[in-house]
Amino acid sequence: MSEIIEVQNVSKSYWRDSLEISVLHNISLKVNEGEFLALMGPSGSGKTTLLNLIAGIDRPTKGKLIVAGTDIAALGESALAKWRAASVGFVFQFYNLIPVLTAFENVELPLLLTKLSKAERRKHVEDTLEIVGLGDRIHHYPKQLSGGQEQRVAIARAIVTDPVLLVADEPTGDLDRASAEEILTLMERLNKEFKKTIMMVTHDPHAAQRARIIRHLEKGDLTEGVEYENIKANI
């Protein structure tokens, strides 16, 4: 199985006036294509920072980030934006749907940047909403949907362009337990059936158990990987 993510000796610091705040310390990580990896750790450990670096939202202070064969840390802003739009699907805790747009229109948004025709965009959106179980909610607005349904729309928007990487930052953090389980089952299906590579940040061990590999960040340092079978008894 080929590697899709290779993080090489990456560090990240921020400056607050004259004070340098180190968030990640010399991180190295390899993720195979088709993997489902959960990134855990306490608040402030650097989980979201690492996810944002891999997704091309932020840049490392030092080190290399190779994702799907591209050294994204070396790209200029314009090239990075194009790479990000074509290669990464984003799922956030609070959905980030546009309230004045229908489910169809929210999911279609990333396709407006492509060369697809209107008919081709419609087919892609309808097929994707069917995959996430919302084919009958296509014309509903976010306020007409439950939280779990809104997150399904957000996932549909993230995968409609068929990205090589799906990143999810606390995707169940704003949901009740039943809705959270439905979202995790959907993500598990996207990984197993559609072979999506998924990186998920979560503080919830019950969410993390759906992944095949769990890594922990502690104060900016990454621990060794743990296969799910080895931690199941402790969850």
Residue frames relative to the residue before (quaternion, step in Angstrom):
aa qw qx qy qz dx dy dz
M 1.0000 0.0000 0.0000 0.0000 0.00 0.00 0.00
S 0.3766 -0.7636 0.4819 0.2071 3.60 -0.72 1.05
E 0.5116 -0.6352 0.4904 0.3071 3.54 -1.22 0.60
I 0.1916 -0.7818 0.5830 0.1100 3.56 -0.95 0.86
I 0.7637 0.1918 -0.1234 0.6039 3.59 1.24 -0.46
E 0.0654 0.7662 -0.6381 0.0383 3.55 -0.98 0.91
V 0.1001 -0.7762 0.6225 0.0053 3.52 -0.54 1.26
Q 0.0766 -0.8322 0.5490 -0.0139 3.56 -0.57 1.19
N 0.8465 -0.2035 0.1102 0.4796 3.57 -0.54 1.26
V 0.2455 0.8011 -0.5005 0.2179 3.55 0.92 0.99
S 0.0249 -0.7568 0.6531 0.0046 3.52 -1.06 0.90
K 0.0872 -0.7844 0.6123 0.0477 3.55 -1.21 0.57
S 0.0075 0.7832 -0.6202 0.0428 3.51 -0.89 1.06
Y 0.1885 -0.7389 0.6323 0.1370 3.52 -1.27 0.50
W 0.3230 -0.7383 0.5596 0.1937 3.54 -1.21 0.54
R 0.0635 -0.7523 0.6550 0.0310 3.54 -1.00 0.89
D 0.7648 -0.1633 0.0145 0.6230 3.52 -0.03 1.41
S 0.7936 -0.2517 0.1845 0.5224 3.63 -0.61 -1.04
L 0.5741 0.6030 -0.3655 0.4162 3.59 1.31 0.06
E 0.2485 -0.7575 0.5882 0.1358 3.59 -0.79 1.04
I 0.1322 -0.7855 0.6030 0.0448 3.56 -0.79 1.09
S 0.2239 -0.7932 0.5582 0.0953 3.56 -0.50 1.23
V 0.1807 -0.8150 0.5474 0.0590 3.58 -0.68 1.16
L 0.7903 0.0961 -0.0351 0.6041 3.60 0.98 -0.87
H 0.1960 -0.8114 0.5477 0.0565 3.55 -0.92 0.98
N 0.8432 -0.2344 0.1517 0.4595 3.57 -0.49 1.23
I 0.1615 0.8255 -0.5167 0.1597 3.57 0.85 1.07
S 0.0047 -0.7584 0.6517 0.0108 3.56 -1.06 0.84
L 0.1016 0.7963 -0.5796 0.1400 3.55 -0.86 1.01
K 0.0812 -0.7700 0.6309 0.0494 3.55 -1.07 0.80
V 0.0625 -0.7854 0.6158 0.0039 3.57 -0.97 0.94
N 0.3653 -0.7473 0.5178 0.1999 3.56 -0.80 1.02
E 0.6016 -0.5448 0.4429 0.3810 3.54 -1.22 0.51
G 0.8034 0.2600 -0.2094 0.4929 3.57 -0.94 0.91
E 0.4892 0.6668 -0.4272 0.3655 3.60 1.28 0.16
F 0.1987 -0.7176 0.6496 0.1537 3.55 -1.32 0.40
L 0.0144 0.8299 -0.5512 0.0844 3.55 -0.24 1.32
A 0.1900 -0.7576 0.6160 0.1020 3.55 -0.98 0.92
L 0.1850 -0.7687 0.6074 0.0773 3.52 -0.96 0.97
M 0.0473 -0.8248 0.5622 -0.0382 3.56 -0.53 1.24
G 0.2993 0.7392 -0.5758 0.1801 3.53 -1.33 0.25
P 0.6188 -0.5618 0.3921 0.3843 3.57 -1.20 0.41
S 0.6730 -0.4661 0.3786 0.4317 3.55 -1.29 0.25
G 0.7986 0.2691 -0.2145 0.4938 3.56 -0.91 0.95
S 0.4981 0.6830 -0.4163 0.3348 3.59 1.26 0.07
G 0.5945 -0.5953 0.3626 0.4009 3.61 1.22 -0.29
K 0.3408 0.7787 -0.4776 0.2225 3.60 1.27 0.14
T 0.7197 0.4340 -0.2564 0.4774 3.56 0.72 -1.08
T 0.6002 0.5579 -0.3603 0.4457 3.59 1.06 -0.67
L 0.6684 0.4852 -0.3015 0.4763 3.59 0.89 -0.89
L 0.6375 0.5225 -0.3280 0.4616 3.58 0.97 -0.83
N 0.6729 0.5018 -0.2964 0.4555 3.58 0.93 -0.90
L 0.6193 0.5326 -0.3419 0.4646 3.58 1.07 -0.65
I 0.6811 0.4878 -0.2858 0.4652 3.57 0.89 -0.94
A 0.7005 0.4610 -0.2598 0.4789 3.57 1.10 -0.71
G 0.5053 -0.6783 0.4141 0.3364 3.59 1.24 -0.06
I 0.4232 0.6858 -0.4788 0.3484 3.60 1.21 0.43
D 0.7787 0.1607 -0.0597 0.6035 3.56 1.12 -0.76
R 0.3663 -0.7240 0.5432 0.2160 3.55 -1.29 0.26
P 0.4784 -0.6682 0.4782 0.3097 3.61 -1.03 0.68
T 0.5339 -0.5859 0.4984 0.3510 3.54 -1.27 0.41
K 0.7680 -0.1185 0.0611 0.6265 3.54 1.14 -0.71
G 0.6149 0.5503 -0.4183 0.3796 3.56 -1.28 0.39
K 0.4302 -0.6858 0.5315 0.2491 3.54 -1.36 0.16
L 0.1152 -0.7622 0.6350 0.0504 3.54 -1.19 0.73
I 0.0066 -0.8042 0.5929 -0.0415 3.56 -0.34 1.24
V 0.0347 0.7968 -0.5971 0.0862 3.55 -0.56 1.21
A 0.8347 -0.0639 -0.0183 0.5466 3.57 -0.70 1.16
G 0.7523 -0.4308 0.2076 0.4531 3.56 0.93 0.95
T 0.6702 0.4764 -0.2936 0.4875 3.61 1.26 -0.05
D 0.3347 -0.7052 0.5875 0.2134 3.56 -0.93 0.94
I 0.1842 -0.8492 0.4848 0.0992 3.56 0.17 1.29
A 0.5809 0.5846 -0.3814 0.4187 3.61 1.15 -0.44
A 0.6887 0.4783 -0.2718 0.4723 3.58 1.22 -0.45
L 0.5424 0.6410 -0.3965 0.3710 3.61 1.25 -0.14
G 0.4781 -0.6217 0.5350 0.3141 3.54 -1.24 0.56
E 0.7208 -0.4679 0.2895 0.4216 3.56 -1.26 0.31
S 0.6774 0.4956 -0.2979 0.4548 3.60 0.87 -0.92
A 0.6731 0.4871 -0.2880 0.4762 3.57 0.93 -0.94
L 0.6398 0.5247 -0.3252 0.4578 3.58 1.03 -0.76
A 0.6412 0.5213 -0.3252 0.4598 3.59 0.98 -0.81
K 0.6557 0.4965 -0.3095 0.4772 3.60 0.98 -0.82
W 0.6421 0.5185 -0.3228 0.4632 3.58 0.97 -0.85
R 0.6606 0.5254 -0.3010 0.4439 3.56 0.91 -0.95
A 0.6687 0.5083 -0.2990 0.4528 3.58 0.93 -0.91
A 0.7309 0.4366 -0.2355 0.4688 3.57 1.03 -0.78
S 0.7948 0.3998 -0.1447 0.4331 3.57 1.05 -0.76
V 0.7929 0.3004 -0.1261 0.5149 3.61 1.10 -0.61
G 0.1678 -0.7440 0.6381 0.1054 3.53 -1.10 0.83
F 0.2201 -0.8080 0.5413 0.0763 3.57 -0.87 1.00
V 0.0339 -0.7562 0.6533 0.0105 3.56 -1.05 0.90
F 0.1307 -0.8203 0.5563 0.0238 3.57 -0.68 1.15
Q 0.6771 -0.5038 0.3521 0.4047 3.56 -1.29 0.30
F 0.8038 0.2992 -0.1284 0.4979 3.58 0.90 -0.92
Y 0.6278 -0.6310 0.2988 0.3442 3.58 1.13 0.83
N 0.0606 -0.8424 0.5308 0.0706 3.63 0.87 -0.96
L 0.2979 0.7363 -0.5429 0.2726 3.57 0.97 0.85
I 0.4329 -0.6641 0.5379 0.2870 3.57 -1.21 0.52
P 0.4184 -0.7802 0.4017 0.2341 3.59 -0.36 1.24
V 0.6949 0.4703 -0.2913 0.4594 3.62 1.09 -0.55
L 0.6427 0.4856 -0.3255 0.4952 3.59 1.29 0.08
T 0.5067 -0.6352 0.4927 0.3114 3.56 -1.14 0.66
A 0.6945 -0.4230 0.3541 0.4620 3.55 -1.32 0.09
F 0.6345 0.5323 -0.3240 0.4574 3.58 0.94 -0.90
E 0.7113 0.4710 -0.2688 0.4472 3.58 0.78 -1.03
N 0.6202 0.5313 -0.3442 0.4632 3.60 1.06 -0.68
V 0.6892 0.4725 -0.2825 0.4712 3.57 0.91 -0.91
E 0.6475 0.5464 -0.3162 0.4268 3.58 1.06 -0.71
L 0.4916 0.7221 -0.4135 0.2569 3.59 1.12 -0.65
P 0.7008 0.4546 -0.3139 0.4513 3.68 0.70 -0.88
L 0.6387 0.5480 -0.3259 0.4308 3.60 1.13 -0.60
L 0.5513 0.6195 -0.3955 0.3948 3.59 1.21 -0.36
L 0.6500 0.5029 -0.3063 0.4804 3.57 1.27 -0.34
T 0.6239 0.5329 -0.3321 0.4652 3.58 1.30 -0.04
K 0.5676 -0.5980 0.4509 0.3420 3.56 -1.34 0.03
L 0.3711 0.7420 -0.4864 0.2742 3.59 1.22 0.23
S 0.4851 -0.6432 0.5063 0.3076 3.57 -1.13 0.66
K 0.6803 -0.4748 0.3518 0.4336 3.59 -1.25 0.26
A 0.6558 0.5080 -0.3090 0.4652 3.59 0.98 -0.84
E 0.6531 0.5038 -0.3113 0.4720 3.58 1.01 -0.81
R 0.6295 0.5216 -0.3355 0.4680 3.59 1.01 -0.77
R 0.6407 0.5292 -0.3273 0.4498 3.58 0.92 -0.88
K 0.6572 0.5077 -0.3126 0.4610 3.59 0.90 -0.90
H 0.6510 0.5151 -0.3160 0.4593 3.60 0.91 -0.89
V 0.6835 0.4911 -0.2929 0.4537 3.58 0.86 -0.96
E 0.6686 0.5010 -0.3061 0.4564 3.59 0.85 -0.93
D 0.6549 0.5070 -0.3131 0.4648 3.59 0.95 -0.86
T 0.6792 0.4979 -0.2952 0.4512 3.57 0.94 -0.89
L 0.6502 0.4958 -0.3227 0.4767 3.59 0.98 -0.75
E 0.5976 0.5343 -0.3587 0.4782 3.59 1.13 -0.53
I 0.6312 0.5474 -0.3322 0.4377 3.59 0.95 -0.84
V 0.7475 0.3802 -0.2195 0.4985 3.59 0.95 -0.86
G 0.5751 -0.6506 0.3523 0.3492 3.59 1.27 0.25
L 0.6216 0.5493 -0.3425 0.4411 3.59 1.17 0.50
G 0.2129 0.8079 -0.5210 0.1750 3.56 1.07 0.66
D 0.7024 0.4417 -0.2582 0.4948 3.59 1.19 -0.53
R 0.6743 0.4566 -0.2998 0.4969 3.60 1.27 0.14
I 0.2598 0.8406 -0.4535 0.1424 3.54 1.28 0.28
H 0.7686 0.3412 -0.1815 0.5099 3.59 1.02 -0.76
H 0.4746 0.6709 -0.4422 0.3593 3.60 1.24 0.24
Y 0.3896 -0.6868 0.5632 0.2435 3.54 -1.20 0.65
P 0.6918 -0.4933 0.3164 0.4218 3.62 -1.15 0.48
K 0.6670 0.5134 -0.3155 0.4382 3.62 0.93 -0.82
Q 0.6611 0.4881 -0.3015 0.4835 3.60 1.26 -0.31
L 0.6548 0.4958 -0.2913 0.4904 3.57 1.33 0.03
S 0.5091 -0.5993 0.5127 0.3447 3.55 -1.25 0.42
G 0.6860 -0.4691 0.3468 0.4349 3.57 -1.27 0.20
G 0.6571 0.5118 -0.3080 0.4598 3.56 0.96 -0.85
Q 0.6520 0.5011 -0.3105 0.4768 3.57 1.04 -0.75
E 0.6168 0.5329 -0.3462 0.4645 3.58 1.03 -0.74
Q 0.6669 0.4867 -0.3134 0.4692 3.59 0.95 -0.81
R 0.6006 0.5412 -0.3592 0.4663 3.60 1.11 -0.56
V 0.6240 0.5133 -0.3343 0.4852 3.58 1.03 -0.76
A 0.6489 0.5200 -0.3145 0.4578 3.58 0.96 -0.87
I 0.6473 0.4972 -0.3174 0.4827 3.59 1.02 -0.76
A 0.6207 0.5317 -0.3383 0.4665 3.59 1.01 -0.78
R 0.6417 0.5130 -0.3172 0.4737 3.58 0.96 -0.85
A 0.6679 0.5223 -0.3011 0.4364 3.59 1.01 -0.82
I 0.7806 0.3564 -0.1816 0.4803 3.60 1.00 -0.74
V 0.4607 0.7263 -0.4372 0.2630 3.61 1.23 -0.22
T 0.6937 0.4447 -0.2763 0.4947 3.61 1.14 -0.53
D 0.4039 -0.7334 0.4472 0.3146 3.59 1.34 0.06
P 0.0765 0.8345 -0.5404 0.0756 3.61 0.71 1.05
V 0.5488 -0.6165 0.4499 0.3411 3.57 -1.22 0.46
L 0.7901 0.1911 -0.0798 0.5769 3.59 1.20 -0.55
L 0.1427 -0.7574 0.6325 0.0771 3.55 -1.03 0.90
V 0.0681 -0.7942 0.6035 0.0188 3.59 -0.70 1.09
A 0.0722 -0.8046 0.5891 -0.0190 3.55 -0.90 0.98
D 0.1390 -0.7989 0.5837 0.0408 3.57 -0.68 1.15
E 0.8102 -0.2118 0.0714 0.5418 3.58 -0.28 1.33
P 0.0578 0.8667 -0.4949 0.0246 3.64 0.80 0.93
T 0.7338 0.3668 -0.2325 0.5225 3.60 1.22 -0.33
G 0.4011 0.7793 -0.4261 0.2242 3.58 1.28 0.00
D 0.7494 0.3595 -0.2082 0.5156 3.60 1.15 -0.50
L 0.6089 0.5799 -0.3292 0.4296 3.59 1.28 0.25
D 0.5144 -0.5855 0.5120 0.3612 3.55 -1.25 0.41
R 0.7185 -0.4872 0.2796 0.4102 3.56 -1.23 0.43
A 0.6632 0.5090 -0.3198 0.4458 3.60 0.88 -0.88
S 0.6740 0.4799 -0.2938 0.4786 3.59 0.91 -0.91
A 0.6227 0.5455 -0.3358 0.4494 3.57 1.05 -0.78
E 0.6522 0.5127 -0.3196 0.4579 3.59 0.93 -0.85
E 0.6333 0.5282 -0.3276 0.4611 3.59 1.03 -0.76
I 0.6592 0.5015 -0.3048 0.4702 3.58 0.96 -0.86
L 0.6643 0.4987 -0.3049 0.4659 3.59 0.95 -0.84
T 0.6241 0.5242 -0.3339 0.4736 3.58 1.07 -0.72
L 0.6339 0.5199 -0.3225 0.4732 3.57 1.04 -0.76
M 0.6691 0.4921 -0.3060 0.4654 3.59 0.90 -0.86
E 0.6176 0.5363 -0.3288 0.4721 3.54 1.08 -0.75
R 0.6511 0.5079 -0.3063 0.4735 3.57 1.02 -0.81
L 0.6311 0.5281 -0.3344 0.4593 3.60 0.98 -0.81
N 0.6640 0.4991 -0.2956 0.4719 3.57 1.06 -0.75
K 0.7586 0.4113 -0.2225 0.4537 3.57 0.75 -1.03
E 0.7612 0.3917 -0.2045 0.4747 3.56 0.85 -0.98
F 0.7876 0.2960 -0.1418 0.5214 3.57 0.96 -0.89
K 0.4253 -0.7624 0.4113 0.2622 3.58 1.35 0.21
K 0.2939 0.7651 -0.5196 0.2412 3.57 1.06 0.69
T 0.3496 -0.6855 0.5968 0.2276 3.54 -1.08 0.81
I 0.0437 -0.8245 0.5630 -0.0373 3.57 -0.65 1.14
M 0.0583 -0.7380 0.6704 0.0501 3.53 -1.11 0.85
M 0.0409 -0.8234 0.5640 -0.0471 3.55 -0.63 1.17
V 0.2336 -0.7292 0.6286 0.1360 3.55 -0.93 0.98
T 0.1797 0.7778 -0.5879 0.1310 3.57 -0.86 0.93
H 0.3174 -0.7137 0.5846 0.2194 3.54 -1.24 0.52
D 0.6168 0.5837 -0.3090 0.4282 3.56 1.35 -0.26
P 0.3731 -0.7512 0.4945 0.2279 3.63 -0.50 1.12
H 0.6155 0.5399 -0.3594 0.4478 3.61 1.11 -0.53
A 0.6284 0.4882 -0.3297 0.5080 3.58 1.14 -0.53
A 0.6584 0.5369 -0.3117 0.4255 3.57 0.92 -0.91
Q 0.6205 0.5738 -0.3600 0.3951 3.61 1.03 -0.66
R 0.5785 0.5720 -0.3891 0.4321 3.63 1.20 -0.23
A 0.6069 0.5490 -0.3535 0.4531 3.59 1.22 -0.38
R 0.4825 -0.6586 0.4907 0.3044 3.55 -1.26 0.31
I 0.7629 0.1705 -0.1063 0.6144 3.57 1.22 -0.52
I 0.1103 -0.7719 0.6223 0.0690 3.57 -1.04 0.79
R 0.0483 -0.7693 0.6366 0.0243 3.55 -0.96 0.96
H 0.2535 -0.7744 0.5671 0.1202 3.57 -1.12 0.72
L 0.1808 -0.7374 0.6394 0.1215 3.51 -1.14 0.76
E 0.0152 -0.7757 0.6306 -0.0183 3.54 -0.97 0.94
K 0.8344 -0.1604 0.0639 0.5235 3.56 -0.48 1.25
G 0.7670 -0.4057 0.1910 0.4589 3.55 0.91 0.97
D 0.6496 0.4735 -0.3172 0.5032 3.58 1.29 0.05
L 0.3302 -0.7613 0.5345 0.1604 3.56 -0.96 0.95
T 0.3134 -0.7451 0.5594 0.1836 3.56 -0.89 0.95
E 0.6739 -0.4730 0.3720 0.4286 3.55 -1.31 0.08
G 0.5723 -0.6027 0.4413 0.3383 3.56 -1.21 0.55
V 0.1608 -0.7707 0.6107 0.0846 3.55 -1.17 0.64
E 0.3777 -0.7042 0.5525 0.2370 3.56 -0.80 0.99
Y 0.6131 -0.5866 0.3854 0.3626 3.58 -1.04 0.79
E 0.6361 0.5560 -0.3501 0.4044 3.60 0.89 -0.85
N 0.6726 0.5175 -0.2941 0.4398 3.58 1.11 -0.65
I 0.7440 0.3793 -0.2271 0.5009 3.60 1.18 -0.42
K 0.4243 0.7459 -0.4503 0.2467 3.57 1.23 -0.31
A 0.6765 0.5178 -0.3016 0.4280 3.56 0.91 -0.88
N 0.7034 0.4682 -0.2645 0.4647 3.57 1.21 -0.47
I 0.6221 0.5428 -0.3342 0.4547 3.61 1.28 0.02
